[in-house]
């Protein structure tokens, strides 16, 4: 499943980029994130609790940052699994100056399996968009102290 999302953040591009690669900030921004630790070499380990129908459960996984071009872009590779199945994929994030703020664009390619796949791509995409929206709302708060 491929999908694109993004948001306008009222903060300079350098500040937004720094927040997007900070485990502390990410833990506060990712909906349901119970734990996010830096495992070294641009790899993070995470535990996330999701309470949405069809996706309900606790997921454990890893994410890796690649192709960093501060403060313009990076690629996030991820994989996780839980009782409802698994998800893995990549997300390419691009940060563009937008006046005094930043426009963040995310293009993701995600594969899912297990019960998650059985609920259908429309529900999975709707859930992903809701989680992304919640993430970007919190990121806007975190980057504007």
N, C-alpha and C positions, 0 to 999 in steps of 0.2 A: 504494500500500500504506500503510495506516495502522497504527500500533502505539503502544503506551504502555509506558513503563518508568519506573523510578525507583529511589531508594535512600535509606536513612537514613544521614546523615553526622553523626558525633559532633563537630560544630563549630558555632559560632554562625552564624546565617543571614548576617550581614554578611561574615564570613570566607569562607563558601562562595560567596556571590555574587561577591566580589572575585576568587576563584580562577577562577570560571567565565568571567570576562571578561579574564583575564590571559593574553597569548600565551605567556609563559614557562611558566606552570603548565599551560596546555592542551597545550603541546608534550610535556610530560612525562606527561600523562594519556592522550592519545589514542593508542591502540594503533597502532604502526607509523608514527607521525608522524616524518618525517625533517626537516621544516622547517615552521615556522609563523611568519609575519611579519605585523606590523601595517602595513597599507597606508594607514592613515588613515581618518578618518570612519567608524569602527566596522566596517571591512572588513579581513579577514584573508586572506592567501594561504597555501595549504598544499600540501605534498607528503606523501602517505601511501602506505606500502607494506603491502599486504595479502597474506597468505600462505595464505588459505583456498581450498579447492577451489571452482572456478567463479567466484571473485572475485579470484583471484590476479593481482597486478600492481601497478604504481605508478600512483597517481592524483594529478592536480594539479587544484586548484580554488580556489574562494573561498567565504568565509562572511561574512555580514553580520549585525550585531546591530541589532535594531529593537525598538521599543516597550519600552524599558528603564523599569522601575519598581523601582529599587534599594530594599531588597534582596529584593523580592518576586518579580519575574518579568522575562522578556525573551523575544523571539522570535529564533530563529536561522534565517536563510535560507541555503541552501547549494547549490552545484553543483560537480560535479567529473567529470572523465573520464579514462579510461585505456584500455589496450589491450583490456580486457574489456567496455568500454561506458561508460555514464554513470549518474550518480545526481544528482538535484536534488530539492529540497523545502524544507519548513519544519519546525521543531521549536519548540514552545512549552514553555519551562521555567518551573516554578513552585516557589518555595521557601517552605515553611511551617515555622514554629518547631515543634519537637517536643521538649518538655522543654528540656534544655540543648543539644540538637542541632538538625538541620535535616532535613526530609523534602523531597527533590527529586523532582518529578514531571515527566516529559517525554512530551508527546504529539506524535508525528511523523507527517507525511504525506510520503511519499517516492515518486518516480517513478524507474524504472530502465529502461535500454534496452541493446541490444546483447547480448552473451553473458550479461551479468548477468541480463537478463530471461529468457533461454532456460533458465537453471538452475531457474527456478520460484520462486514467491513463498514457499513453505515454507522452502526453503534460504536464501533471501535474508533472511527474517525471523529465522531461527535464527542466522544469522551476525550480523545487526544486534544481536540480543539478547546474543550472546556479547561482541561489541565494546563494547556499552554496559555490560555487567557489569564487564568489564576496566577501562573508563574510570572507573566509579564506585568501584571498589576502589582505584585509584590516586589518585583525588580525595580519598578518605577519608584516605589517607596524607599527601598534600600539605597538607591543611587541619589536620592535627594534628602540628605540629612537635615 
